[in-house]
């Protein structure tokens, strides 16, 4: 298997992307690096900025990932700053927003950036649409917070209730990882 470094400390992201890339002959090797997460408007800008930092530290090809959650009833807020919003308002604040919104539609977007040099970067994205619910499902489960309040289109369960194989069949992150895998097979 060809090793691909992944600059992250998030074990869930490693498991999801790692499972997809393993199907294509790539092994994901996580590297916890001190990366500055910029306050940019787009996931693409954030991913590129983090990839530049990661490559500068590793001096080897590396991927980074950035995900946003977009509440359609709030002009796609919180978007690229979803983690910061959750850290600031917690589930109480998120549930208050959801309850107050007439439009409960939302989507996840992921951007993976592969960097093979300080100038060469390739972006791969995925999107998962669905709706927000007004309660937390499996709050104690060690998974990303927004997965506990989001039901993907075509599903009856929240993301947190899906196992890895079910989630990787539909998820935004798996979509981006499959695009990356196809590109890697042709170019790496």
C-alpha positions in Angstrom: 0.0 0.0 0.0 1.1 3.5 -0.8 1.2 5.7 2.3 -0.5 9.1 2.3 0.1 11.4 5.3 -3.0 13.1 6.7 -2.4 16.2 8.9 -5.1 15.8 11.6 -5.6 14.7 15.1 -9.3 13.7 14.5 -9.5 9.9 14.6 -13.0 9.9 13.1 -11.8 11.7 10.0 -8.8 9.3 9.8 -11.1 6.3 10.0 -13.5 7.6 7.3 -11.0 8.8 4.8 -8.7 5.9 5.6 -11.4 3.3 4.8 -12.1 4.9 1.5 -8.5 5.2 0.4 -7.7 1.7 1.6 -10.2 0.4 -0.9 -8.0 2.0 -3.6 -4.6 0.8 -2.3 -3.6 3.7 -0.1 -2.8 3.7 3.6 -3.6 6.9 5.5 -0.9 7.8 8.1 -2.2 10.5 10.5 0.2 13.2 11.7 -0.7 15.6 14.4 0.8 18.9 13.4 0.4 22.4 14.9 -1.6 24.0 12.2 -3.2 27.4 12.3 -6.9 27.3 11.3 -7.5 30.6 9.5 -10.8 32.5 9.7 -11.5 32.3 5.9 -14.9 32.3 4.3 -14.4 29.3 2.1 -13.5 25.7 3.0 -11.2 25.7 -0.1 -9.1 28.7 1.3 -8.9 27.0 4.7 -7.8 23.7 3.3 -5.1 25.3 1.1 -3.8 27.3 3.9 -3.6 24.3 6.2 -2.0 22.2 3.4 0.7 24.7 2.9 1.5 24.6 6.6 1.5 20.8 6.7 3.7 20.4 3.7 6.2 22.9 5.1 6.4 20.8 8.3 6.5 17.3 6.7 8.3 18.0 3.4 6.3 15.1 2.0 3.0 14.8 0.2 0.1 15.3 2.6 -3.6 15.8 2.7 -5.7 18.0 5.0 -9.4 18.2 5.3 -11.9 20.9 6.2 -15.6 20.4 6.8 -18.4 22.9 7.2 -22.0 22.6 8.2 -24.4 25.0 6.5 -27.9 25.7 7.9 -30.0 26.9 5.0 -32.4 28.8 7.3 -29.5 31.0 8.4 -27.9 31.9 5.1 -25.7 28.8 5.4 -24.3 29.8 8.8 -22.1 28.4 10.5 -20.4 27.2 7.4 -16.6 27.1 7.6 -16.6 28.1 11.3 -18.9 25.3 12.5 -16.4 23.9 15.0 -15.9 27.4 16.6 -19.7 28.0 16.7 -20.2 24.6 18.5 -17.4 25.3 20.9 -19.0 28.7 21.7 -22.7 27.9 22.0 -22.7 24.1 22.5 -25.8 21.9 21.8 -28.0 24.3 23.7 -27.3 27.2 21.3 -27.5 24.9 18.2 -30.8 23.5 19.3 -32.2 27.0 19.9 -31.2 28.0 16.4 -32.8 24.9 14.9 -36.0 25.4 16.8 -36.3 29.0 15.7 -35.7 28.3 12.1 -38.6 27.7 9.7 -36.2 26.0 7.2 -34.5 23.1 8.8 -32.6 22.1 5.7 -28.8 21.8 6.0 -25.8 20.3 4.3 -22.3 19.3 5.1 -19.4 20.1 2.7 -15.9 18.7 2.9 -12.8 19.8 1.0 -9.7 17.6 1.0 -6.5 19.3 -0.2 -3.6 17.2 -1.4 -0.3 19.0 -1.5 2.8 17.5 -3.1 4.9 20.7 -2.9 4.6 24.1 -1.4 2.9 25.2 -4.6 1.1 22.1 -6.0 -2.3 21.7 -4.5 -5.3 19.7 -5.6 -8.8 20.1 -4.1 -11.5 17.4 -3.8 -15.0 18.1 -2.4 -18.2 16.4 -1.3 -21.6 17.4 -0.2 -24.3 15.7 1.9 -27.7 17.3 2.1 -30.4 16.6 4.8 -32.3 18.2 7.6 -31.7 19.2 11.2 -33.7 17.8 14.1 -34.6 19.5 17.3 -33.0 16.9 19.7 -29.6 15.4 20.2 -29.3 11.7 19.3 -26.7 9.6 21.2 -25.1 12.7 22.9 -22.6 10.5 24.8 -21.3 8.8 21.6 -17.7 9.9 20.7 -18.5 11.4 17.3 -18.6 14.9 15.7 -21.4 17.0 17.3 -23.3 18.0 14.2 -23.8 14.3 13.3 -26.0 14.0 16.3 -28.6 16.5 15.0 -28.5 15.8 11.2 -30.5 13.3 9.2 -29.2 12.8 5.6 -31.6 12.8 2.7 -32.9 9.3 2.1 -32.2 8.2 5.6 -34.3 7.8 8.7 -31.4 8.0 11.2 -29.0 10.7 12.1 -25.4 10.4 10.9 -24.2 9.4 14.4 -26.5 6.3 14.2 -24.9 5.0 11.0 -21.9 2.7 11.2 -18.8 3.6 9.3 -19.7 1.5 6.2 -23.2 3.1 6.0 -21.8 6.5 6.5 -19.1 6.1 3.9 -21.7 5.0 1.4 -23.2 8.5 1.4 -21.1 11.0 3.3 -19.6 14.3 2.1 -16.1 13.2 3.4 -16.3 9.8 1.6 -17.3 11.5 -1.6 -14.3 13.8 -1.5 -12.0 10.9 -0.5 -13.2 8.8 -3.5 -12.4 11.7 -5.8 -9.0 12.0 -4.2 -8.4 8.2 -4.6 -9.2 8.3 -8.3 -6.9 11.3 -8.8 -4.1 9.6 -6.8 -4.4 6.4 -8.9 -3.9 8.4 -12.1 -1.3 10.9 -10.9 0.7 9.6 -7.9 
